[in-house]
Amino acid sequence: MPIPGAAGAPADERLSPQMIVPLMKRSEPGDGTRPARQTASFTTDSGQRRTIQLSRSEEFVVEDFVGDLLITYVFDLPRYFRHVNRKDCLDFGIRHDELRALSVKNLVRSRPKPK
């Protein structure tokens, strides 16, 4: 399967800033502080569970919201969500302080009007 946003990816999986929407989640239980570096866990084709440390540019954009709620940002693709990382913001020229307003505008635009 091609990497979304890469050349040769299906047209419905090419990334754009208009696909970014907010996603609320609870912070991980613990002392309330975020780790200095983010990690990603996945299962290999052979079934082994692996965890890797993400580079700074691969880290997901995460904001404190209220209480133990966080806002992460995702690309709302037809078959799945893909988290927005720092490099995505640089590639699209989106400043961190613009991300929340852009994502909310996209979410409102993409949902049907109430009837």
Number of C-alpha atoms within 10 A of each C-alpha: 5 10 11 17 14 11 10 11 14 13 10 11 20 16 19 12 18 15 19 25 26 24 16 14 14 13 15 12 8 7 6 10 9 11 7 6 10 14 14 11 10 11 10 9 7 6 8 8 10 10 10 10 12 13 11 12 13 17 18 20 19 20 14 14 13 9 9 12 14 17 19 20 23 20 23 22 15 8 8 9 15 15 20 22 18 19 16 18 17 12 9 11 10 15 11 13 8 10 19 18 12 17 21 14 15 18 16 11 11 13 8 7 7 4 3
